[in-house]
Amino acid sequence: MAEYAHTDTPADTTDPTPHPFTVAVVGLGGTGLALARRLTRAGLDVIGVDDDPAVLAGALRLGPRDRPRTLTRLPAAVAAADLVIEAVPEPANLKRAVLGALREHRRPGTPVLTTALATPLGELQDAAGADLFALRFLRADALDAVELARGPRASDAAAARVGEILAAAGIKAHQVGDRAGSLAPGLLLGLLNEAAWMVHDGYASAEDVDTAVRLGCGWSEGPLASLDAIGLDTARDILAGLGDLGWGHRAPAPVLDELVAQGALGVKSGRGFHSYGVRAASADRRAVSPTAPPGCNVVVIGSGTMATGIAEACVRGGFRTTLLARSQEKAAAAAERIEFGLQRTAAGSDSDSDFDFDSDSGANNSLDAPDRWTATSDRSVLAAADIVMEAVVEDLEVKRQLFAELGRVCAPNTLLATSTSSLPVGACTETAGRPAQILGLHFFNPA
C-alpha cells in the first residue's frame, strides 16, 4: 500500500502564489472531515490523517474544492505541517493517545490544537507536550469563529502562529480561559440537550420542537437539526463528558443513545432526529415568504415588547395591522418602537434575507406605507378585525375580562388569539364564548 494517497486536485490558476500555510487535520470523522473541507476551501494546504481506510476512501470521494491535497494513514505526515489539529472523538483517553503519537512527529515549535470540548487542556498537556491549544466550536461546516484556549506551556510565538493561520482561513478566534465546555459551545449544547430531553420525555416530536424554535425564536434551523448537523454520537460523547464533570451540565438525553445505537448519527449517516436525502433537509426549512391575504385586518392588543414585536411581524408579513393600546400616549410610544423595528429591517434586508418579499404581493410596501399600519387607543377598531391577538399582562383575570369583551364586540368569524406563555389557553379565552375561533400563539421573540 502506498504511504500517501494523493489527490489530483488541479492548481488554482487564479492565485499564482501558493498559500504558505500547511495544516494537518488528524481524525477525519464528522468534525475532522468538515474542518478539513473548511480549511481546504479557504486555500490552505491540508493534510488529512486517519487510520481507517474506509474514512480515507470517503474523503477521496470529495470534490476537488473540498478534498485535502494529501490523505494518509501515517501520523508522520504531520512533520510537514505548520499547524496540527487533533480532531478525533471526545473520550479523553483517545485524545491523549493520539496527541502523544503526534508529539513524536510534529516539528519543534509547531502548535497543536485539540478539538476537545469536555476535556480541559490540563488533562491533555502531558501527552501533547508544549504549544497546546484548544479549538472549541460545535460545527465546522460553516465555521467563521471559534473560541481558543491556550495551554499553560504554549509560547507567545506559537499563539501568534495559530492566530495567523486561523486568520488566513477567515476564522475569527475569541480568546477564552481553559474550561471544559468553554462558553458558547457549552451553553448551546445544554440548550440542544434540553430539546432532546423534550423528545425523549414525549413532550413533543422532533419536528414540532424544531418548528417551534425556528418560528418562535427566529433560528434558521431547530435545535434537533443542529444536533443532527453536529453528529449525534459526537454531541452525546461531549455531553457525557460534561455531565461527568458536573458544573450544572445535565446528562445526555437517552434518546441520543437510542439513535446512535441504531446507526442514526444525523446528517452524516442520512438519518438522526430527521431524515436527510442527497440534499440536506435544512435547505427546505427556510422561512416562508409572507403571503398575507389581501385586505386582512389584524389588531394586536397591548403596548409592551411582545405586542410591538407581534405587530411588527404582522406588518412585515403584509397584514393591515393596528396596535390597540390603553391610552394614546402608550399607542404613540409603541408606534415609535414599531417604526424603528421596520426601519432596521429595511436597512438590513438583502436578497438572502428570510423575508424575501415579493413586490407584487404588496408585502414589501408595508414597510413604508403608513396606511398599512397604525397605533391607537380607539377600541372601535375591534369590530372590523379579521384577527385579534392579545399581548397584555400575563394575568389570568385581565385576560379573561379582555376575551369577554372580544366575544361581545368582534364579528362572529373573527379569530381570537392569546400570546400567553404560562397560562392555560382555555382558561384565558373561554369567556369569549366562541371556542371554534380561539388560537394559542406562543412567541419568544416575534420580531
C-alpha positions as CSV (number, residue, x, y, z in Angstrom):
1,M,0.0,0.0,0.0
2,A,1.3,3.5,-0.8
3,E,2.2,5.6,2.1
4,Y,0.2,8.6,0.9
5,A,-3.0,8.8,-1.2
6,H,-2.5,12.0,-3.2
7,T,-5.5,13.6,-4.8
8,D,-5.3,15.1,-8.3
9,T,-6.6,18.5,-7.3
10,P,-5.7,21.0,-10.0
11,A,-3.8,24.1,-9.1
12,D,-5.7,27.3,-8.6
13,T,-4.7,29.4,-11.5
14,T,-6.4,32.5,-10.1
15,D,-3.7,32.8,-7.5
16,P,-0.2,32.2,-8.8
17,T,1.3,32.4,-5.3
18,P,0.7,29.2,-3.3
19,H,-0.6,29.7,0.3
20,P,2.3,29.5,2.8
21,F,0.5,27.5,5.5
22,T,0.1,23.7,5.7
23,V,-2.3,22.3,8.2
24,A,-2.6,18.7,9.2
25,V,-6.0,17.5,10.4
26,V,-5.8,14.2,12.3
27,G,-9.1,12.3,12.6
28,L,-11.4,12.6,9.6
29,G,-14.7,11.7,11.2
30,G,-17.6,14.1,11.1
31,T,-15.9,17.1,12.8
32,G,-12.4,16.5,11.4
33,L,-13.6,16.0,7.8
34,A,-15.8,19.1,8.0
35,L,-12.9,21.1,9.4
36,A,-10.5,19.8,6.6
37,R,-13.0,20.7,4.0
38,R,-13.4,24.2,5.5
39,L,-9.7,24.8,5.5
40,T,-9.2,23.4,2.0
41,R,-11.9,25.7,0.7
42,A,-10.1,28.6,2.4
43,G,-7.0,27.9,0.3
44,L,-4.8,26.2,2.9
45,D,-2.7,23.2,2.1
46,V,-4.4,20.5,4.1
47,I,-3.0,17.0,5.1
48,G,-5.7,14.7,6.2
49,V,-4.7,11.8,8.6
50,D,-6.9,8.9,9.7
51,D,-6.1,5.2,10.4
52,D,-9.4,4.0,9.0
53,P,-9.1,3.1,5.2
54,A,-12.9,3.5,4.8
55,V,-12.7,7.0,6.2
56,L,-9.9,7.9,3.8
57,A,-11.9,6.4,0.9
58,G,-14.8,8.6,1.8
59,A,-12.5,11.7,1.9
60,L,-11.2,10.8,-1.5
61,R,-14.7,10.9,-2.9
62,L,-15.0,14.6,-2.1
63,G,-15.0,17.1,-4.9
64,P,-11.7,18.9,-5.8
65,R,-12.7,22.1,-3.9
66,D,-13.2,20.2,-0.7
67,R,-10.6,17.4,-0.8
68,P,-7.4,17.8,1.1
69,R,-4.3,17.6,-1.1
70,T,-2.8,14.7,0.9
71,L,-4.7,11.9,2.6
72,T,-2.7,9.3,4.6
73,R,-2.9,6.8,7.4
74,L,0.6,7.7,8.7
75,P,0.9,10.2,11.6
76,A,4.4,11.0,10.5
77,A,2.9,13.2,7.8
78,V,2.3,15.9,10.4
79,A,6.0,16.7,10.2
80,A,5.3,18.8,7.1
81,A,2.6,20.9,8.8
82,D,2.8,24.5,10.2
83,L,-0.2,23.6,12.4
84,V,-1.6,20.3,13.6
85,I,-5.3,19.9,14.6
86,E,-6.3,16.8,16.5
87,A,-10.0,16.1,15.8
88,V,-10.6,12.5,17.0
89,P,-13.7,11.7,19.1
90,E,-14.1,13.1,22.5
91,P,-13.1,10.5,25.1
92,A,-10.1,11.9,26.9
93,N,-8.1,8.7,26.8
94,L,-8.3,8.5,23.0
95,K,-7.3,12.1,22.6
96,R,-4.3,11.6,24.9
97,A,-3.1,8.6,22.9
98,V,-3.4,10.5,19.6
99,L,-1.7,13.6,21.0
100,G,1.1,11.5,22.4
101,A,1.7,9.9,19.0
102,L,1.6,13.3,17.2
103,R,4.2,14.6,19.7
104,E,6.8,12.2,18.3
105,H,6.3,13.5,14.7
106,R,5.5,17.3,14.7
107,R,8.3,19.7,14.4
108,P,9.5,21.5,17.5
109,G,7.6,24.8,17.9
110,T,4.7,23.6,15.7
111,P,1.4,24.4,17.6
112,V,-1.1,21.6,18.1
113,L,-4.8,22.3,18.5
114,T,-7.3,19.8,20.1
115,T,-11.0,20.0,19.4
116,A,-11.7,18.6,22.9
117,L,-14.7,20.3,24.5
118,A,-15.3,18.1,27.5
119,T,-11.7,17.7,28.5
120,P,-9.6,20.6,29.9
121,L,-6.2,21.2,28.4
122,G,-4.5,20.4,31.7
123,E,-5.6,16.7,31.3
124,L,-4.0,16.6,27.8
125,Q,-0.9,18.7,28.4
126,D,1.5,15.9,29.5
127,A,0.6,13.7,26.5
128,A,0.7,16.6,23.9
129,G,3.7,18.5,25.0
130,A,4.3,22.2,24.6
131,D,2.3,24.6,22.5
132,L,-1.1,23.0,23.0
133,F,-4.3,25.0,22.4
134,A,-8.0,24.1,22.4
135,L,-10.0,25.0,19.3
136,R,-13.6,25.0,20.6
137,F,-16.7,25.1,18.4
138,L,-19.7,22.9,17.6
139,R,-20.0,22.9,13.8
140,A,-17.2,23.1,11.3
141,D,-19.3,23.0,8.2
142,A,-19.7,26.8,8.2
143,L,-17.0,27.8,10.6
144,D,-16.1,31.5,10.8
145,A,-15.4,32.0,14.5
146,V,-14.1,29.8,17.3
147,E,-13.2,30.0,21.0
148,L,-9.5,29.5,21.5
149,A,-8.0,28.4,24.8
150,R,-4.2,28.5,25.5
151,G,-2.4,25.7,27.3
152,P,-0.1,26.6,30.2
153,R,3.0,25.7,28.2
154,A,2.1,27.4,25.0
155,S,4.6,30.1,23.8
156,D,3.8,33.5,22.6
157,A,5.3,32.6,19.2
158,A,3.0,29.6,18.9
159,A,0.0,31.7,19.9
160,A,0.9,34.2,17.2
161,R,1.2,31.4,14.6
162,V,-2.2,30.0,15.5
163,G,-3.8,33.4,15.2
164,E,-2.1,34.0,11.8
165,I,-3.2,30.7,10.3
166,L,-6.8,31.0,11.6
167,A,-7.0,34.5,10.2
168,A,-5.7,33.3,6.8
169,A,-8.6,30.8,6.8
170,G,-11.1,33.5,7.6
171,I,-11.8,32.2,11.1
172,K,-12.0,34.7,14.0
173,A,-10.6,33.5,17.3
174,H,-12.1,34.6,20.6
175,Q,-9.6,34.0,23.5
176,V,-11.2,32.2,26.4
177,G,-10.0,30.5,29.6
178,D,-9.4,26.8,29.7
179,R,-12.7,25.4,30.9
180,A,-14.5,22.3,29.8
181,G,-17.4,23.2,27.6
182,S,-15.9,26.6,27.1
183,L,-18.5,29.4,26.8
184,A,-20.8,29.4,23.8
185,P,-20.4,25.7,23.0
186,G,-21.3,24.6,26.5
187,L,-24.2,26.9,26.7
188,L,-25.6,25.9,23.3
189,L,-25.0,22.2,23.9
190,G,-27.0,22.4,27.1
191,L,-29.9,24.0,25.2
192,L,-29.7,21.4,22.5
193,N,-29.7,18.7,25.1
194,E,-32.8,20.1,26.7
195,A,-34.6,19.9,23.3
196,A,-33.5,16.2,23.0
197,W,-34.9,15.6,26.5
198,M,-38.3,17.0,25.4
199,V,-38.4,14.5,22.6
200,H,-37.3,11.6,24.9
201,D,-39.9,12.5,27.5
202,G,-42.7,12.6,24.9
203,Y,-43.4,16.3,25.4
204,A,-43.2,17.0,21.7
205,S,-42.0,15.4,18.4
206,A,-38.6,16.4,16.9
207,E,-40.4,18.2,14.1
208,D,-42.6,20.2,16.5
209,V,-39.7,21.2,18.7
210,D,-37.6,22.4,15.8
211,T,-40.6,24.2,14.2
212,A,-41.4,26.0,17.5
213,V,-37.8,27.2,17.9
214,R,-37.5,28.3,14.3
215,L,-40.7,30.2,14.2
216,G,-40.7,31.4,17.8
217,C,-37.1,32.3,18.2
218,G,-36.1,33.1,14.7
219,W,-33.4,30.3,14.4
220,S,-32.6,29.3,10.8
221,E,-32.8,25.6,11.9
222,G,-34.1,23.9,15.0
223,P,-32.0,22.5,17.9
224,L,-32.5,18.9,16.9
225,A,-31.5,19.7,13.3
226,S,-28.4,21.3,14.8
227,L,-27.7,18.2,16.8
228,D,-28.0,16.2,13.5
229,A,-25.5,18.5,11.9
230,I,-23.0,18.2,14.8
231,G,-23.4,14.4,14.8
232,L,-25.4,12.7,17.5
233,D,-22.5,10.5,18.5
234,T,-20.2,13.5,18.8
235,A,-22.8,15.5,20.7
236,R,-23.6,12.6,23.1
237,D,-19.9,12.0,23.9
238,I,-19.3,15.7,24.6
239,L,-22.4,15.9,26.8
240,A,-21.5,12.7,28.7
241,G,-18.1,14.2,29.4
242,L,-19.5,17.5,30.6
243,G,-22.1,15.6,32.7
244,D,-19.3,13.7,34.4
245,L,-17.7,17.0,35.4
246,G,-20.8,18.4,37.0
247,W,-21.0,22.2,36.9
248,G,-24.7,22.0,36.3
249,H,-24.4,20.1,33.0
250,R,-27.3,17.6,32.6
251,A,-26.6,14.0,31.3
252,P,-27.3,13.5,27.6
253,A,-30.9,12.6,26.8
254,P,-31.3,8.8,26.5
255,V,-32.8,9.3,23.0
256,L,-29.3,10.2,21.8
257,D,-28.0,6.7,22.9
258,E,-31.0,5.1,21.2
259,L,-30.5,6.8,17.9
260,V,-26.7,6.2,17.9
261,A,-27.3,2.5,18.6
262,Q,-29.5,2.4,15.5
263,G,-26.7,4.0,13.4
264,A,-28.8,7.2,13.1
265,L,-25.9,9.7,13.6
266,G,-27.5,12.7,11.9
267,V,-26.7,14.3,8.6
268,K,-23.5,12.2,8.1
269,S,-25.5,9.0,8.1
270,G,-28.6,10.3,6.4
271,R,-30.8,9.9,9.5
272,G,-31.0,11.3,13.0
273,F,-33.9,13.2,14.6
274,H,-34.7,13.9,11.0
275,S,-34.1,12.1,7.7
276,Y,-31.8,13.5,5.1
277,G,-31.6,12.8,1.4
278,V,-28.9,13.7,-1.1
279,R,-29.6,17.4,-0.3
280,A,-29.6,18.4,3.3
281,A,-33.2,18.8,4.6
282,S,-32.3,22.1,6.2
283,A,-32.3,23.6,2.8
284,D,-36.1,23.1,2.7
285,R,-36.6,24.8,6.1
286,R,-36.1,28.4,5.1
287,A,-38.6,30.8,6.3
288,V,-41.6,31.1,4.1
289,S,-42.1,34.5,2.3
290,P,-45.0,36.4,3.7
291,T,-48.3,35.7,1.9
292,A,-50.9,37.7,3.8
293,P,-54.4,37.6,2.2
294,P,-55.3,40.9,0.6
295,G,-57.1,43.3,3.0
296,C,-56.8,41.1,6.0
297,N,-57.0,43.2,9.2
298,V,-55.1,42.3,12.3
299,V,-55.5,44.0,15.7
300,V,-52.8,43.5,18.3
301,I,-53.8,44.4,21.8
302,G,-51.1,45.7,24.1
303,S,-48.2,48.1,24.0
304,G,-45.3,46.3,25.6
305,T,-42.3,44.5,23.9
306,M,-44.3,41.4,23.0
307,A,-47.2,43.4,21.5
308,T,-45.0,45.7,19.4
309,G,-42.9,42.7,18.3
310,I,-46.1,40.8,17.1
311,A,-47.3,44.0,15.4
312,E,-44.0,44.5,13.6
313,A,-44.0,40.9,12.4
314,C,-47.6,41.3,11.1
315,V,-46.7,44.5,9.2
316,R,-43.7,42.8,7.7
317,G,-45.9,39.9,6.7
318,G,-48.2,42.2,4.7
319,F,-51.2,42.4,7.0
320,R,-53.1,45.6,7.6
321,T,-52.2,46.0,11.3
322,T,-53.5,48.1,14.2
323,L,-51.9,48.1,17.6
324,L,-54.5,48.8,20.3
325,A,-53.1,50.4,23.5
326,R,-54.8,51.5,26.7
327,S,-54.0,55.2,26.1
328,Q,-53.0,57.4,23.2
329,E,-49.7,58.1,24.9
330,K,-48.9,54.3,25.1
331,A,-50.0,54.0,21.5
332,A,-47.6,56.7,20.3
333,A,-44.7,55.2,22.2
334,A,-45.5,51.7,20.7
335,A,-45.7,53.2,17.3
336,E,-42.1,54.6,17.6
337,R,-40.8,51.2,18.5
338,I,-42.6,49.6,15.6
339,E,-41.3,52.2,13.2
340,F,-37.7,51.7,14.5
341,G,-38.0,48.0,14.0
342,L,-39.3,48.3,10.5
343,Q,-36.6,50.8,9.5
344,R,-34.0,48.4,11.0
345,T,-35.4,45.5,8.9
346,A,-35.4,47.6,5.8
347,A,-31.8,48.7,6.3
348,G,-30.5,45.2,6.9
349,S,-32.5,43.4,4.3
350,D,-30.9,41.9,1.2
351,S,-31.7,39.2,-1.4
352,D,-30.7,36.5,1.1
353,S,-33.0,37.6,3.8
354,D,-35.5,35.3,5.3
355,F,-38.0,38.0,4.4
356,D,-37.5,38.0,0.6
357,F,-40.7,40.0,-0.1
358,D,-42.5,39.7,-3.5
359,S,-43.0,43.2,-4.7
360,D,-46.2,42.1,-6.5
361,S,-47.8,41.0,-3.2
362,G,-47.6,44.4,-1.6
363,A,-45.8,42.9,1.5
364,N,-42.6,44.9,0.8
365,N,-44.6,48.1,0.5
366,S,-45.9,47.6,4.0
367,L,-42.6,48.8,5.5
368,D,-43.1,52.3,4.3
369,A,-46.8,52.7,3.7
370,P,-48.4,54.4,6.8
371,D,-51.9,53.3,5.7
372,R,-51.0,49.7,6.2
373,W,-50.5,50.0,10.0
374,T,-51.4,52.3,12.8
375,A,-51.4,52.5,16.6
376,T,-54.4,53.8,18.5
377,S,-56.4,53.6,21.8
378,D,-59.8,53.6,19.9
379,R,-61.3,50.2,20.7
380,S,-63.9,50.5,17.9
381,V,-61.2,49.0,15.6
382,L,-62.1,45.6,17.1
383,A,-65.4,45.5,15.2
384,A,-63.6,45.4,11.8
385,A,-60.8,43.0,12.7
386,D,-60.3,39.6,11.0
387,I,-57.8,38.5,13.6
388,V,-57.2,39.8,17.1
389,M,-54.1,38.9,19.0
390,E,-53.8,39.9,22.7
391,A,-50.4,40.5,24.3
392,V,-51.5,42.1,27.5
393,V,-50.1,41.5,31.0
394,E,-49.7,37.8,32.0
395,D,-52.6,37.9,34.4
396,L,-55.4,35.4,34.1
397,E,-58.2,37.7,35.3
398,V,-57.1,40.5,33.0
399,K,-57.1,38.2,30.0
400,R,-60.5,36.7,30.9
401,Q,-62.0,40.1,31.1
402,L,-60.5,41.0,27.7
403,F,-61.8,37.9,26.0
404,A,-65.2,38.5,27.4
405,E,-65.1,41.9,25.7
406,L,-63.8,40.4,22.5
407,G,-66.7,37.9,22.4
408,R,-69.2,40.8,22.6
409,V,-67.7,43.3,20.1
410,C,-65.9,41.3,17.5
411,A,-67.5,39.9,14.3
412,P,-68.7,36.2,14.5
413,N,-65.9,34.9,12.3
414,T,-63.0,36.9,13.9
415,L,-60.2,34.7,15.0
416,L,-59.2,35.5,18.6
417,A,-55.6,34.6,19.8
418,T,-53.8,34.8,23.1
419,S,-50.0,35.0,23.3
420,T,-49.9,33.7,26.8
421,S,-46.7,31.8,27.6
422,S,-47.6,30.4,31.1
423,L,-51.4,30.3,31.4
424,P,-53.8,27.7,30.0
425,V,-55.2,28.9,26.7
426,G,-58.7,27.6,27.5
427,A,-58.9,29.4,30.9
428,C,-57.8,32.7,29.3
429,T,-60.2,32.5,26.4
430,E,-63.4,30.7,27.5
431,T,-65.1,33.9,28.4
432,A,-65.3,34.8,24.7
433,G,-67.9,32.1,24.3
434,R,-66.6,31.0,20.8
435,P,-64.1,28.1,21.2
436,A,-64.1,27.4,17.5
437,Q,-62.4,30.8,16.8
438,I,-59.7,30.5,19.5
439,L,-55.9,30.2,18.9
440,G,-53.0,30.0,21.3
441,L,-49.9,31.6,19.8
442,H,-46.6,31.2,21.7
443,F,-43.8,33.6,20.8
444,F,-40.3,34.0,22.2
445,N,-39.1,36.9,20.0
446,P,-41.8,37.5,17.3
447,A,-40.0,40.4,15.6
